[in-house]
């Protein structure tokens, strides 16, 4: 089983190391001061000073002439203390080499980001497809977390500082739990091979059978024969990248105007049109018809469809269509009007 490398675990390791190192150094100082006081009868200040210059190997000489017992005790402090100080210095050097306080604070922000994830998307695999998905989710300001086992990918994500991520095997139960699969709304299986995506889909479905049965799983398949396997494993939607791109190009050749309209309405940017789906409860429209909700008949908006909570799609919708909790209303309009979450 691969360890789960997270910003949280890294900062916890640093805190544990700092406490351990500090405790060891203080312990040696107390041990040396107490020893010199008991063996030589020196004052606390003289005993502490002798302990410090011995550990630091400065070579100031003895504070007072030492007895044989005191010299044996000094040798003991040198063997134990110098090694401890060397360990402490190595940890401080590693901390500074890893980015120091700035990197520590960045990981702290990442910890808070991961703790606050609710209803998020889990992107498992950050290859070409996963990277494109991450960029779009980030542009849309939607909550998500990336899982990838490649240290280079994790390092690249960590430098950004605004993306939640986990380093580990997405097929590992502990990794999925650490990414908040019980709180997620969507999981995208975009690993490198179809077998891994099938196993990930099955693992995710088993893990959330009791805790998060509504989790939506999107599975990537390179081989069309894997589509059935992904569906049987529990994927709600299966996509074949090559086929998707081929269909897009074909539509662009056959229906260029429609393809351009759809592209303008689904990409993030300074465009005139946008398509958005909003929950009825977020529109304060539960128990109301489309006409009563204030959505119908507005010149800057067009109600394209209504998807009920049981999955049925009403197209085209009627003005007297009654909205229930969990229903989604698909709207077409200007991005600023859609962002305003229109309602009565």
C-alpha positions as CSV (number, residue, x, y, z in Angstrom):
1,X,0.0,0.0,0.0
2,X,1.4,3.4,-1.0
3,X,1.6,6.1,1.7
4,X,-0.8,9.1,1.3
5,X,1.3,12.2,0.8
6,X,-0.7,15.3,1.6
7,X,0.0,18.9,2.7
8,X,-1.6,17.9,6.0
9,X,0.7,14.9,6.6
10,X,3.8,16.9,5.6
11,X,3.1,19.8,8.0
12,X,2.3,17.2,10.7
13,X,5.6,15.6,10.1
14,X,7.4,19.0,10.4
15,X,5.6,19.8,13.6
16,X,6.4,16.4,15.1
17,X,10.0,16.7,14.1
18,X,10.2,20.2,15.5
19,X,8.7,19.1,18.9
20,X,11.0,16.0,19.0
21,X,14.1,18.0,18.2
22,X,13.3,20.8,20.6
23,X,12.6,18.2,23.3
24,X,15.9,16.4,22.7
25,X,18.0,19.6,22.8
26,X,16.2,20.9,26.0
27,X,16.6,17.5,27.5
28,X,20.3,17.4,27.0
29,X,20.7,21.0,28.4
30,X,18.7,20.0,31.5
31,X,20.7,16.7,31.8
32,X,24.1,18.5,31.4
33,X,23.2,21.3,33.8
34,X,21.9,19.0,36.4
35,X,24.9,16.6,36.0
36,X,27.5,19.3,36.5
37,X,25.7,20.8,39.4
38,X,25.5,17.4,41.1
39,X,29.0,16.1,40.3
40,X,31.0,19.3,40.5
41,X,28.9,21.4,42.9
42,X,28.8,24.3,40.4
43,X,26.1,27.0,40.2
44,X,23.3,26.5,37.7
45,X,24.7,29.3,35.4
46,X,28.2,27.8,35.4
47,X,26.7,24.3,34.7
48,X,24.5,25.5,31.9
49,X,27.4,27.5,30.3
50,X,29.7,24.4,30.5
51,X,26.9,22.3,28.8
52,X,26.4,24.8,26.0
53,X,30.1,25.3,25.1
54,X,30.6,21.5,25.2
55,X,27.7,20.9,22.8
56,X,28.8,23.7,20.6
57,X,32.4,22.4,20.5
58,X,33.6,25.9,20.9
59,X,36.7,25.0,22.9
60,X,36.6,27.8,25.5
61,X,38.1,25.4,28.1
62,X,36.7,24.2,31.4
63,X,34.7,26.7,33.5
64,X,36.3,25.2,36.6
65,X,38.8,22.3,37.0
66,X,36.9,19.0,36.4
67,X,37.1,15.9,38.5
68,X,37.5,12.5,36.9
69,X,33.7,12.0,37.2
70,X,33.1,15.4,35.5
71,X,35.4,14.5,32.6
72,X,33.6,11.2,32.0
73,X,30.3,13.1,32.1
74,X,31.6,15.6,29.6
75,X,32.6,12.8,27.2
76,X,29.1,11.4,27.5
77,X,27.5,14.8,26.7
78,X,29.8,15.2,23.7
79,X,28.8,11.8,22.2
80,X,25.1,12.2,22.8
81,X,24.7,16.0,22.4
82,X,26.8,16.6,19.3
83,X,24.8,13.9,17.4
84,X,21.5,15.4,18.5
85,X,22.6,18.9,17.4
86,X,23.7,17.5,14.1
87,X,20.2,15.9,13.7
88,X,18.6,19.2,14.6
89,X,20.8,21.1,12.1
90,X,19.9,18.6,9.3
91,X,16.2,19.0,9.9
92,X,16.5,22.8,9.9
93,X,18.4,22.6,6.6
94,X,15.8,20.3,5.1
95,X,13.0,22.6,6.2
96,X,14.7,25.6,4.6
97,X,15.5,23.6,1.4
98,X,11.8,22.6,1.2
99,X,10.6,26.2,1.0
100,X,10.7,27.1,4.7
101,X,8.0,29.2,6.3
102,X,6.4,30.2,3.0
103,X,5.9,26.5,1.9
104,X,4.7,25.6,5.4
105,X,2.0,28.4,5.2
106,X,1.1,27.3,1.7
107,X,0.5,23.8,3.0
108,X,-1.6,25.2,5.9
109,X,-3.8,27.0,3.4
110,X,-4.1,23.7,1.5
111,X,-5.1,21.9,4.8
112,X,-8.0,24.4,5.3
113,X,-9.0,24.1,1.6
114,X,-9.2,20.3,1.9
115,X,-11.2,20.4,5.2
116,X,-13.8,22.7,3.6
117,X,-14.4,20.5,0.6
118,X,-18.1,19.6,0.3
119,X,-19.9,18.5,-2.9
120,X,-16.6,18.6,-4.8
121,X,-15.2,16.8,-7.8
122,X,-12.5,14.3,-7.5
123,X,-10.2,14.3,-10.5
124,X,-8.3,11.0,-10.4
125,X,-5.3,11.2,-12.8
126,X,-3.8,14.5,-14.0
127,X,-2.6,13.7,-17.4
128,X,-3.6,15.6,-20.5
129,X,-7.3,15.0,-20.0
130,X,-7.2,15.6,-16.2
131,X,-5.2,18.8,-16.7
132,X,-7.7,20.2,-19.1
133,X,-10.5,19.3,-16.7
134,X,-8.7,20.9,-13.8
135,X,-8.2,24.1,-15.7
136,X,-11.9,24.3,-16.5
137,X,-13.1,23.5,-13.0
138,X,-10.6,26.1,-11.7
139,X,-11.9,28.7,-14.2
140,X,-15.5,28.0,-13.1
141,X,-14.4,28.3,-9.4
142,X,-15.9,24.9,-8.6
143,X,-14.6,22.9,-5.6
144,X,-12.3,19.9,-6.6
145,X,-9.4,17.9,-5.6
146,X,-6.7,16.1,-7.7
147,X,-5.3,12.7,-7.0
148,X,-2.1,11.6,-8.7
149,X,0.8,9.4,-7.8
150,X,3.4,11.1,-10.0
151,X,5.6,13.3,-7.8
152,X,6.3,15.7,-10.7
153,X,2.5,16.4,-11.1
154,X,2.1,16.9,-7.4
155,X,5.0,19.3,-7.3
156,X,3.5,21.3,-10.1
157,X,0.2,21.5,-8.4
158,X,1.8,22.4,-5.1
159,X,3.6,25.4,-6.6
160,X,0.2,26.9,-7.7
161,X,-1.0,27.0,-4.1
162,X,-4.7,27.2,-5.0
163,X,-5.5,23.6,-6.0
164,X,-6.2,20.9,-3.5
165,X,-4.3,17.7,-4.2
166,X,-3.2,14.3,-2.9
167,X,-0.2,12.2,-3.9
168,X,-1.1,8.6,-3.9
169,X,-2.8,5.7,-5.8
170,X,-6.4,6.6,-6.5
171,X,-7.3,2.9,-6.2
172,X,-6.3,2.9,-2.6
173,X,-9.2,3.1,-0.2
174,X,-7.3,5.4,2.2
175,X,-6.4,7.8,-0.5
176,X,-10.1,8.1,-1.6
177,X,-11.2,8.6,2.0
178,X,-8.6,11.2,2.5
179,X,-9.8,13.1,-0.6
180,X,-13.3,13.2,1.0
181,X,-15.1,10.7,-1.2
182,X,-17.9,10.5,1.3
183,X,-18.6,14.2,0.8
184,X,-17.9,14.4,-3.0
185,X,-20.6,14.9,-5.6
186,X,-18.5,13.7,-8.6
187,X,-15.6,11.4,-9.3
188,X,-13.7,11.4,-12.6
189,X,-11.7,8.2,-13.3
190,X,-9.1,9.5,-15.7
191,X,-6.2,7.2,-15.0
192,X,-3.7,6.0,-17.7
193,X,-5.3,2.6,-18.5
194,X,-8.8,1.2,-18.7
195,X,-8.2,-1.6,-16.2
196,X,-7.2,1.0,-13.5
197,X,-10.3,3.1,-14.3
198,X,-12.6,0.1,-14.0
199,X,-11.1,-0.9,-10.7
200,X,-11.3,2.7,-9.4
201,X,-14.9,2.9,-10.4
202,X,-15.7,-0.4,-8.6
203,X,-13.7,0.7,-5.5
204,X,-15.5,4.1,-5.4
205,X,-18.9,2.6,-5.8
206,X,-18.3,0.0,-3.0
207,X,-16.9,2.7,-0.6
208,X,-19.8,5.0,-1.1
209,X,-22.6,2.4,-1.2
210,X,-23.8,3.4,2.3
211,X,-22.2,6.8,2.9
212,X,-22.6,8.6,-0.5
213,X,-24.8,6.6,-2.8
214,X,-25.6,9.6,-5.0
215,X,-21.9,10.0,-6.1
216,X,-21.7,10.5,-9.9
217,X,-18.8,8.7,-11.6
218,X,-17.4,9.6,-15.0
219,X,-15.1,6.9,-16.4
220,X,-12.6,7.3,-19.2
221,X,-12.1,4.5,-21.6
222,X,-9.5,4.3,-24.4
223,X,-10.9,1.0,-25.8
224,X,-14.6,1.0,-26.7
225,X,-14.8,-2.5,-25.3
226,X,-14.1,-1.1,-21.9
227,X,-17.3,0.9,-21.9
228,X,-19.5,-2.0,-20.8
229,X,-17.1,-2.9,-18.0
230,X,-17.1,0.6,-16.7
231,X,-20.9,0.8,-16.7
232,X,-21.1,-2.6,-14.9
233,X,-18.6,-1.4,-12.4
234,X,-20.8,1.5,-11.5
235,X,-19.9,4.4,-13.8
236,X,-22.8,6.8,-14.5
237,X,-21.2,8.2,-17.6
238,X,-18.4,6.8,-19.8
239,X,-16.5,8.8,-22.3
240,X,-14.0,7.8,-24.9
241,X,-11.7,10.8,-25.6
242,X,-10.9,9.8,-29.2
243,X,-14.6,9.4,-30.0
244,X,-15.6,12.6,-28.3
245,X,-13.0,14.6,-30.3
246,X,-14.0,12.8,-33.5
247,X,-17.7,13.7,-33.0
248,X,-16.8,17.3,-32.2
249,X,-14.8,17.7,-35.4
250,X,-17.6,16.0,-37.5
251,X,-20.1,18.4,-36.0
252,X,-17.9,21.4,-36.7
253,X,-17.6,20.3,-40.3
254,X,-21.3,19.5,-40.8
255,X,-22.9,22.2,-38.5
256,X,-20.3,24.9,-37.9
257,X,-22.8,27.6,-36.7
258,X,-24.3,25.2,-34.0
259,X,-20.9,24.0,-32.9
260,X,-19.7,27.6,-32.5
261,X,-22.8,28.5,-30.5
262,X,-22.4,25.5,-28.2
263,X,-18.7,26.3,-27.8
264,X,-19.4,30.0,-26.9
265,X,-22.0,29.0,-24.3
266,X,-20.0,26.3,-22.5
267,X,-16.5,27.9,-22.3
268,X,-15.4,30.3,-19.6
269,X,-14.4,33.7,-20.9
270,X,-15.7,37.0,-22.3
271,X,-18.5,35.6,-24.4
272,X,-22.0,36.8,-25.1
273,X,-23.8,33.6,-24.2
274,X,-23.6,31.0,-21.5
275,X,-25.5,27.9,-20.5
276,X,-26.0,27.1,-16.9
277,X,-28.0,24.6,-14.8
278,X,-29.3,25.7,-11.5
279,X,-31.0,23.8,-8.7
280,X,-34.6,24.8,-8.1
281,X,-33.9,25.4,-4.4
282,X,-31.0,27.8,-5.3
283,X,-33.5,29.8,-7.4
284,X,-36.1,29.9,-4.6
285,X,-38.4,28.2,-7.0
286,X,-39.4,25.0,-5.2
287,X,-43.1,24.5,-5.4
288,X,-43.6,27.1,-8.1
289,X,-44.1,26.9,-11.8
290,X,-41.6,28.3,-14.3
291,X,-43.9,31.3,-14.9
292,X,-44.3,31.9,-11.1
293,X,-40.5,31.5,-10.5
294,X,-39.8,34.6,-12.6
295,X,-37.6,32.7,-15.0
296,X,-40.1,32.5,-17.8
297,X,-40.5,35.3,-20.4
298,X,-37.4,37.2,-19.4
299,X,-35.8,38.7,-22.5
300,X,-32.2,38.2,-21.2
301,X,-32.8,34.5,-20.4
302,X,-34.2,31.4,-22.1
303,X,-35.3,28.3,-20.2
304,X,-34.0,25.4,-22.3
305,X,-35.0,22.4,-20.3
306,X,-35.8,21.0,-16.8
307,X,-34.1,17.9,-15.5
308,X,-36.1,16.4,-12.6
309,X,-34.5,14.8,-9.6
310,X,-35.4,11.3,-11.0
311,X,-33.4,12.0,-14.2
312,X,-36.2,12.8,-16.6
313,X,-35.6,15.7,-18.9
314,X,-38.5,17.9,-19.9
315,X,-37.8,19.5,-23.3
316,X,-39.1,21.9,-24.3
317,X,-40.5,22.9,-20.9
318,X,-44.0,24.5,-20.4
319,X,-44.5,27.7,-18.5
320,X,-46.7,25.8,-16.0
321,X,-44.0,23.2,-15.3
322,X,-43.9,22.7,-11.5
323,X,-40.4,22.7,-10.0
324,X,-39.6,20.4,-7.1
325,X,-36.6,20.2,-4.8
326,X,-33.7,18.6,-6.6
327,X,-34.9,19.7,-10.1
328,X,-32.4,21.4,-12.3
329,X,-33.3,24.3,-14.6
330,X,-31.1,24.7,-17.8
331,X,-30.8,28.4,-18.8
332,X,-29.3,30.2,-21.7
333,X,-28.3,33.8,-21.4
334,X,-25.6,36.3,-20.8
335,X,-23.0,35.2,-18.2
336,X,-23.6,38.2,-15.9
337,X,-27.4,37.3,-15.8
338,X,-26.7,33.7,-15.1
339,X,-24.2,34.6,-12.3
340,X,-26.8,36.7,-10.7
341,X,-28.9,33.5,-10.1
342,X,-32.2,35.0,-11.3
343,X,-35.4,34.5,-9.5
344,X,-38.7,36.1,-8.5
